[in-house]
């Protein structure tokens, strides 16, 4: 009998690249003419992986988010990996946003993805292992079909397919 082929479905983020993108965005905030004296600030707590954006208006906050997202994209970090909270009122007329860098797949979503793979009746076996799903099959074509299917779907987080053997 032939050995089964497999891949792991994960959601991982390179936090060094996130930090580098933050450093570049913070530098651009200080240098850009339209944002220089706006009073907008961007902070990043490395230990908790949280961005804190403070701006005088929603418009300026949107511009700062765009700057940060463009820096993340240049560093090959998927913008879906940052989930932003709604606007919070800060002191005076300031607006605060919190952006959490999401790494890993939470339990509910992993079960949902697993259920969708099984519902499509691919000729594969799935196994949940912590924050990843191992998908295996005797046919590499079946694995390719699963990958194509998952790429079409939007689960709100970036997905990577690793350890393809």
C-alpha positions in Angstrom: 0.0 0.0 0.0 1.3 3.5 -0.9 2.1 5.9 1.9 -0.4 8.6 2.5 0.4 12.2 1.5 -0.5 15.0 3.8 -0.3 18.7 4.6 -1.0 20.8 7.7 -3.5 23.7 7.7 -2.3 26.5 10.0 -2.5 30.2 10.5 0.9 31.6 11.5 2.3 35.1 11.6 6.0 36.1 11.6 6.1 38.6 14.5 9.5 39.9 13.6 8.0 41.1 10.3 5.0 42.6 12.1 7.4 44.5 14.4 9.5 45.7 11.4 6.3 46.9 9.6 5.3 48.8 12.8 8.7 50.5 13.0 8.4 51.6 9.4 4.8 52.8 9.9 5.8 54.8 13.0 8.6 56.4 11.1 6.3 57.4 8.3 3.8 58.9 10.7 6.6 61.3 11.9 7.7 62.2 8.4 4.5 62.4 6.3 3.4 66.0 5.9 -0.4 65.3 6.3 0.1 63.1 9.4 3.1 64.9 11.1 1.2 67.4 13.3 -2.1 65.5 13.4 -1.6 64.1 16.9 -2.0 60.5 15.7 0.1 57.9 17.5 0.6 54.2 16.9 2.0 51.8 19.5 2.7 48.1 19.5 3.0 45.9 22.5 5.3 43.1 21.4 4.5 40.8 24.3 0.7 40.9 23.8 0.8 41.5 20.0 -1.6 44.5 20.2 -1.5 47.7 18.2 -3.0 50.8 19.8 -3.9 53.6 17.5 -4.9 57.0 18.8 -6.1 59.7 16.4 -8.1 62.9 16.6 -10.7 61.6 14.0 -11.9 58.5 12.3 -10.5 59.9 9.0 -7.0 60.2 10.3 -7.2 56.9 12.1 -8.1 55.3 8.7 -5.1 56.9 7.1 -2.8 55.6 9.9 -4.4 52.1 9.4 -3.7 52.3 5.7 -0.1 53.2 6.3 0.3 50.2 8.7 -1.5 47.8 6.4 0.7 48.9 3.4 3.8 48.2 5.5 2.5 44.8 6.5 1.7 43.8 2.9 5.2 44.8 1.8 6.6 42.5 4.4 4.4 39.6 3.3 2.1 39.7 6.4 -1.5 39.2 5.5 -3.6 42.2 6.6 -6.3 39.7 7.8 -4.0 38.7 10.6 -4.8 42.0 12.4 -8.3 42.2 13.8 -9.3 45.8 14.7 -11.8 46.7 17.4 -14.4 49.3 16.9 -13.6 53.0 17.7 -13.5 53.8 21.4 -13.7 57.4 22.7 -10.5 58.5 24.3 -9.8 61.8 26.1 -11.3 64.9 24.4 -12.2 64.3 20.8 -9.6 61.5 20.3 -10.5 58.1 18.9 -8.8 54.8 19.9 -8.6 51.6 18.0 -7.0 48.3 19.2 -5.6 45.9 16.6 -4.8 42.4 17.8 -2.4 40.3 15.7 -4.1 36.9 15.4 -1.9 33.8 15.2 -3.3 30.3 15.3 -6.8 29.1 14.6 -9.2 29.1 17.5 -11.1 26.0 18.4 -14.5 27.0 17.0 -13.1 28.0 13.6 -11.0 24.9 13.4 -14.0 22.7 14.0 -16.0 24.7 11.3 -13.2 24.3 8.7 -13.0 20.5 9.5 -16.7 20.2 9.2 -16.7 22.0 5.8 -13.9 19.8 4.5 -15.9 16.7 5.5 -19.2 18.1 4.1 -17.6 18.4 0.6 -16.9 14.6 0.7 -13.3 14.8 -0.5 -11.5 11.5 -0.3 -9.3 12.7 2.6 -8.9 12.1 6.3 -8.7 15.1 8.7 -7.3 15.2 12.1 -7.3 18.2 14.5 -4.0 18.6 16.3 -4.1 21.7 18.6 -4.2 24.8 16.4 -3.8 23.0 13.1 -5.5 20.4 10.9 -3.6 17.6 9.3 -5.2 16.5 6.1 -4.1 13.2 4.6 -5.0 11.1 1.6 -3.5 8.4 -0.7 -4.1 10.7 -3.6 -2.1 14.0 -4.0 -4.9 15.2 -6.4 -7.4 15.0 -3.5 -5.1 17.1 -1.4 -4.8 19.7 -4.2 -8.6 19.8 -4.4 -8.9 20.5 -0.7 -6.3 23.3 -0.9 -8.1 24.9 -3.9 -11.4 24.7 -2.0 -10.0 26.3 1.1 -8.3 29.1 -0.9 -11.7 30.0 -2.3 -13.3 30.3 1.1 -12.8 33.3 3.4 -12.5 32.4 7.1 -11.4 35.8 8.2 -7.8 34.7 9.0 -4.9 33.9 6.7 -4.4 30.2 6.1 -1.1 28.5 5.2 -0.6 25.0 3.9 2.7 23.6 5.3 4.5 20.2 5.5 3.1 19.1 2.2 4.5 15.6 1.7 
